Amino acid sequence: MNVTEVTRDNFEAEVLNSDKPVIADFNADWCGPCRMMRPTLDEIAAERDDIKVVSINIDDEDELAEDYGISSIPCLVVFKDGREVNRNIGLVPKDVVLGLL
């Protein structure tokens, strides 16, 4: 699977109504650590069919960022059954990302 780009228009379908756990990456194009995190998330998305990885650009989707209290990026938010269950701020290695699940 690939990382799915998510907007307010498809957030409910892709994240809240997902039948799999979701790692939501709140990021921005200008953020160096966000760009460094992306290859790790691409790798996880390619390797794991049992989870979904999505990307949310906070500059384009500022309302979603506000709704979820995103104040620092990169911010990974894990959703299960439509609810936030875990969160991590900052650049982290793959094992830490998977540990959020």
ChimeraX attribute file (.defattr): number of C-alpha atoms within 10 A of each C-alpha:
attribute: neighborCount
match mode: 1-to-1
recipient: residues
	/A:1	15
	/A:2	16
	/A:3	19
	/A:4	15
	/A:5	15
	/A:6	21
	/A:7	19
	/A:8	13
	/A:9	9
	/A:10	11
	/A:11	17
	/A:12	13
	/A:13	13
	/A:14	21
	/A:15	24
	/A:16	18
	/A:17	16
	/A:18	17
	/A:19	15
	/A:20	18
	/A:21	22
	/A:22	26
	/A:23	29
	/A:24	26
	/A:25	28
	/A:26	26
	/A:27	26
	/A:28	19
	/A:29	11
	/A:30	9
	/A:31	11
	/A:32	13
	/A:33	16
	/A:34	19
	/A:35	15
	/A:36	13
	/A:37	19
	/A:38	17
	/A:39	12
	/A:40	16
	/A:41	23
	/A:42	16
	/A:43	14
	/A:44	21
	/A:45	20
	/A:46	14
	/A:47	12
	/A:48	12
	/A:49	12
	/A:50	11
	/A:51	17
	/A:52	24
	/A:53	27
	/A:54	23
	/A:55	19
	/A:56	23
	/A:57	17
	/A:58	21
	/A:59	14
	/A:60	12
	/A:61	17
	/A:62	15
	/A:63	13
	/A:64	18
	/A:65	19
	/A:66	11
	/A:67	8
	/A:68	12
	/A:69	9
	/A:70	18
	/A:71	12
	/A:72	12
	/A:73	19
	/A:74	25
	/A:75	21
	/A:76	26
	/A:77	23
	/A:78	23
	/A:79	22
	/A:80	19
	/A:81	14
	/A:82	18
	/A:83	14
	/A:84	16
	/A:85	13
	/A:86	14
	/A:87	16
	/A:88	17
	/A:89	15
	/A:90	12
	/A:91	19
	/A:92	15
	/A:93	10
	/A:94	14
	/A:95	9
	/A:96	11
	/A:97	20
	/A:98	11
	/A:99	8
	/A:100	14
	/A:101	16
